[in-house]
C-alpha cells in the first residue's frame, strides 16, 4: 500500500513474528521506545494509531510531524477519559481525531479485496487459537487478556 509501518509490542518475544508478518519496523514499547522511533523516523511520522489510551497518547502525538494525524481508537490501558483535558495538550500542528468503528465504515469492495488477499496467501492473519462455541468464550477472553498469545482469538459459533 506504499506505507512503512512501525508497530509496537511490550513483549520482546513477539518482535520476530511481527517482522515475519510484514511489519517494517517492529519496536519494543519500553523505556527506550521514543528514541527507537526517532531513529527510524528522525523527521517524525505522518500518522499514529493510538490503541493503548491516555497513558501513551501524548507521547505518540509528540512523534507526529506538523500536519500529521493521531487517531485515538482504543484504550487497552483501561482509561477512556481524561480529567482536566485542555486542547493545548495537543502539540501545535498535530491533528487529533478518534474512531469508534462500525462495520459500515469499511467499504464492501475493500473488504472483498482484503479477503481475496488472504485467500491468495498474499496477506496473513495470525490466529492465536480457535475456540468452538459459546462455551469456550470465557477461555478465549482469559487467553486474550493473558497477553501470552500472538494473533487473533476466533470463536466459531
N, C-alpha and C positions, 0 to 999 in steps of 0.2 A: 504493500500500500504506500510505499515511499516514505515511511517514517522510521525513525530509530527509537526503540523502546527501552527505557530504563524501568525496571521493575524491582520491587523490594521484597525481602523476606527477613524475618527475625531469626530464622533457623538456617545456619550456615550449611547444613546438610542438604538443603533444597536448592542451593545455587547451581549445581551441576545439572540437575533436572530442568531448571528454568532455562538454562542455556540450550540444552537439547531440544526443548520445546520451541525455541526460536526467539527467546528474549535476547536482544542485542547486548544489553548491559544488566545482568542480574547483580544487585547490590545488597549487601548485608545492612540491615537497618539497625545500627548500633551507635555508639558514641561518635564514630568516625563517618557516619552517613553523609553529612553535609559536605565534608571535604572530599569524599569519594565522588559525589555527584558533581562538585565543582571541577574536579579533574576531568571528568567525562564531558561536561558541558561548561567550559570556562566562561562562555557568554550567556549562560543561563538557558533554561528550557522554554519552549514555546507554550507548552500546556502541562498541567499537572492534574491528575485524577486522584482526589483525596478519599480514601476508603476508611482510614483509621478514625478520623474525627478531630476534635479540637486539640487533642494532645500533640498533633503533628501538623495541623492546618497552617499555622503561621510560619512554621519552619519551611514547609513546602512552598508557600507563597513567596518566601524570600528567595527561592531558587528559580522563580519565573521571571522572564525578561519583561521589560516595559512593553505593554500592548498584549502580553500573554494572558492566558486564561487558566484559572484554577477552578475546578468543578468539585464541589463538596457533594458526595453521593453516598456516603456511608459513615457509620460511627462504630466500627468494630471495637473501639476503645470504650464504648458504652455511654459516651456523653454526647447528646443530641442538641443541647442548647448551651449558651454561654452567657453567664451573668455579666452585666455591665459592658455589653458589647458596644463598641464605637466604630463607625465606618472608618475612622482614622487608623484603626488597627490593620487595615488592608494597605499593603505597600502601594505607594503612588505609582500609577500607570499599570497596575495589575488588576485584571478583572476577576471578580469572584462571582460564581454562579452556583446553582445547585441543580440536582436532578434526582427525582424520586422514582422515575421509571415506570412505564406501563408497556404492556405487550404491543399496543397500537403505535408506540413510538418507533418501532423497528419496521421499516417498510418491508412488505412481503417479498419483493424481489431481492432485497439484500439478504434477508433471512434464507431464502432459497439458495442464493449464491454461497452462503456460509455452509449450509447443509451439503451442497454439491461438493465443496472443497473437502469436507470431512469424508464424504463417500468416496472421493477420488484419492484419499490419503494425502492430500496436499495441506491439510490442517489437522493437527492432533489435539483432541480434547482429553486431557488426562483424567482418568476415572480412578478415584481413590478406592471406592468399594461400591458394590451394587447390593441393595437390600431388597428382600422380597416381601412386599405387603406392608400394611399399616402396622402390623405387629412389631416390625423392626425399626420403626421411626425413632423410638427412644434411643436405640443403639446408634442409629445414624447421627442423631443430634449429639450424643455423647462423644462419638468419634470425631465429629466436626469440631466440637469445642475443645477437644484434647490438643489439637494442633499437631498431632503426630502423623497425619496423613497428608500426602500431596495429591491434589486433584479434586474432582467433584464427587460428592456423595449422591448416588442415584437411588431413589426409592421407586421400584416398579410396582404399579398397582394392577 
